[in-house]
Amino acid sequence: MDYMLTNDELHWIRDVLSSNSVATITEDELKWLRRIKGNDYVYDPVSLPPHYVRLKKTEFERIENKEITRKELDNLRATMKVYTPEELFELRNKSARVNQGIKDFSGIYIICNTVTNDYYVGQAENVFDRAYKHFVADNGSRELYLDYYRLGHEFSISLVPLEKTSFSDLNELEGNGIAAYDSYTNGYNKVQGNYMDKPSFKNEDYQSVAELLLDRIKETEEFSALKNDSNRRNYIQRFFQEQLNLPFDVNLHWGFMQNLTKMIRQYQKANKYKKN
């Protein structure tokens, strides 16, 4: 297991990961808190843990930006074909799409009940394989399905590619889309999106260590063989043993390992699609 780390880097990583340092937030997060709570606010990590701050900040920003996001998505939808559920049923098979020159893609689907103007926003790595399932029993939103099947409401569906938007990943696009169409409060969505899929490190030193490690290992053969989170966690624990000579302390290191695991998974996913 060769990470090409210098001795100074190894000593620094060992110092960071062996110290029981306090959890902190970034300067940007502190500025946001003071904007909400007042300029004299003093951060207390016990009463307001960093991960909770990040969750609430993300939620706040999505709501604050919802009109901008709605305009962006509406403009994109206006240039794209709008599907009916029946058309999506016909296109659920790859052969049917190939015959029409349609390629599947990673993005979100925006489902609108044209009778009630209620929305559902979802994400998929292959939108044609997923969107139609909401109109099949026990495969998506139950309320949406009942409005379609029992009440006979009409629906329109827009499929928006991630690469056409200003967002960098599906979770951000979906979460902002849910806020933009108010589909959690007044629509079919039961959750506000995936807030905590992003890594949320204890402090900036922990994050810097993780970024350095990812940069050094991402081109190795062993890295490319990590196919699931169990492999990734085992890989990280071996790093502690073989490179740092540190015993893996569950209480001290579990959060770091979970977040580095997320970083590795997301990097591999993004890199996979770039190559394809």
N, C-alpha and C positions, 0 to 999 in steps of 0.2 A: 504494500500500500504506500505508494510514493506520491506525496502531495506537492513536492517541490517547494516546501516552505523553508525559509531561512531560520537559523537558530534564534534570531531576535524575534521573528514572528511567532515561533513556537513558544518562547518564553512569555510573550505578550498574551497569546491565547490562553496559556496555562494560568497566568495570573488572573485574567478576566473570569475564566470559568471556574476557578477554585475559590474565588472570593464570594462571600455571601452579601453582595452589594444590594442596595435598596432599589426598588422599582422606581423608575422615573418616567416622565413624559418629555416629549420634545418641546423646543421653544415655540414651534408653530402651534402645538396643542395647548401650551400654556397661554399663548396669546388669544386663542379661541375661548378658553375658559374665562379669561379676564374680560373678554368681550361680552360674555354671558353674565358673569357674576360680579363684574366691576374691576376697575384697575388695581385695587388694593388686595385682590384675592391672593391668598397664599396657598399653594398646592399642598394637599395632605394625601399621600398615597394610601393611607389606611382607610380613610373614609371614601376615597374615590380612586379605586385601582386603575392603573393605566389602560387595561383592556376595556374597561367600562367607558373611560373617557374617549377612546378611539371609536367604540361602537356608537356612542351618542353624537360624536362629532360627524361621523359618516352619515348618520340619520339626519342630522340637522342640515348638512350641506346638500344632501339629496333633495330635501324639501325646499331649501332656499333656492336651488337651481332648477326647480321643476319646470318653470315656464320656458327657460332657455332650452332645456332638454326636449320639452314637448314641441317647441318650434322646430328643432333639428329633426326630430323623428317624423313629425308631420310633413316636413318638406321632402324627406326621403320617401315616405309612403306615397306621396303624390306622384313620384316618378316611377313607381313600381306597380306591378300587377297586384290587384286585390283578389283574393281567392274566396270561394265559397267552401263550406265543408265538403260538399259533394265533389268539387274539383280536387280537393286535397285527397279524398278517398281514391280518386282515379290515379293520382300521382304518388301514392304510397309505395308503389313498386318501382324499383330502379329502372326496369325495362321500359315502363311507361314514360319515365322522365327522359331516358336516353332517346326514345323515339321523337320526343318534342324538343330535344336539345337543351334540356334543363339539368343543371348540376346542383347537387345538394351543397349546403354550406353551413358554416358555424355562425350563429347569430341569435336573434330573438324573434318570437312570433307575437304579434299584437292582435288579440282576438276581441272584436267589438260586437256586442249585442245591438243590432241596429234598431231594435224596438225600445229598449230601456236605456241605451247608450252606456251600459256597463262594460268594463274592460277586463281582460285577463292578459298579463304579460308573462311570458315564459322564455326560457333559454334552452338551447340544444346545440350540440356539436354538429348535428345533422337535422336541420329544422323540418325538412319534409318527412323525416322518419318519426317526428314527435308531434307536430302540431295537430295532425288529424285525430290523434288518439283522445283528445279532449271531447270528441264527439262520439266516442265509443264508451260503453258502460264500463265503469271501474278502471278507467285508464287515465283519468285526469281530474279536473274540477267537477265534483258531483253536481253542484248547483248549476254550473254552465251546461252540463249534459242534460239535466232535467229541463232547463229552459228550452233547449234545442229539441229534445225528444218528446217531452210531454206537452209543452206549451206551443211548440211549433215556431218559436222565435227564429228570425233570420240572423245570420252572423256573417261578418266579413273578417278576413284574416290577412294581415300584412306580414310578410317575412322579410326581416331586415338583416343584411349581412353585417357582422361585427366590423369587417374591414372598411365599410362605407361610413362608419360613424367616427366620432371624435374620442371614443372610449377604447381603452387598451385591453380589456378583458371582459368576458361574458358576465361575470358577477357584477361588475360595475355598470355595464350596459343594462342588464336586467333590473338591478336595484334602482337605478335612476329612471328607467322606463316605468316601473311600478309607481314611483313617486309622481312622475309626469302625468300619468293617466289616472292617478288617484284610485288605483285598482285594489289597493289594500283596504282603505277606509270605505270606499263606495263602489267596490267592484267584486271580482271573483277571487282575487288573490288572498290566501290565508296567512301569508307571511310577507314581510317587507323586502325580502331578498336576502341574499347571503352576505351578512355584514362581516363575519369573522373568519372568512376563508383566507384572508390575507394574514401573513405572519404578523404577530404582535409581540415583539421582544420585550424583555424585562427593562432594558435600557439601551441606549445607543451603542455602548461598547459591545453588548451581546449581538446586536444587529450587525455591527462592523465585523465581528468575528465570523458570523454566518456568511456575510457577503464575500469576505476574503476566501473562506473555505470553498464556497460554490465556484468562485472564479478559478481556483486552482484545480478543482476536481472535475469540472464539467466536460473536459475533453478526454478524460481517461477512459480506458476500456471497461474498467470495473463500474464506473458511473453509468455508462450506457446500458449495463446489464441490470440495473435496479428497476424492476418492473412493478413493484407494489410498495406500500408503505411499510410493511414488515421488513422487506429487504433494505429499505432506506434507513429504518431505525437501527437495524443490526449493523449496518455500515457505519453509522454515526457512533454507535457504542464501541465498535472496533477502533475507530479513530481515537477515542479517549484512552483505550488500553494500549494501542500500539504506537501512537504518535505522541500523546501527551503524558503517558504513564500516570494517568489519573483514574482512580476508581469511579465508576459511574454512579453518582448519588441521585437516586430518584427524586428526592425532595429538592435538590439543588439544580439538577440538570434536565429534568423531564420537560419543562417548558421550552428550554432551548432546543432539545431534540425534536419536539413536536413542530416547532416553528421552522427549524431547518429542514425537516421532512417536507413541510408545505412548500418551502422555497424550491427544493429539488424537484418535487412533483410538478409544480407550475412551470419551472424552467424546461423540464423535459416535454411537457405538453405543448408549450409555446414553440419550442424548437422542432418538435415533430411536425407541427402544421406548417412551419416556415419551410421545412425541407420538402414537404409534400405539395 
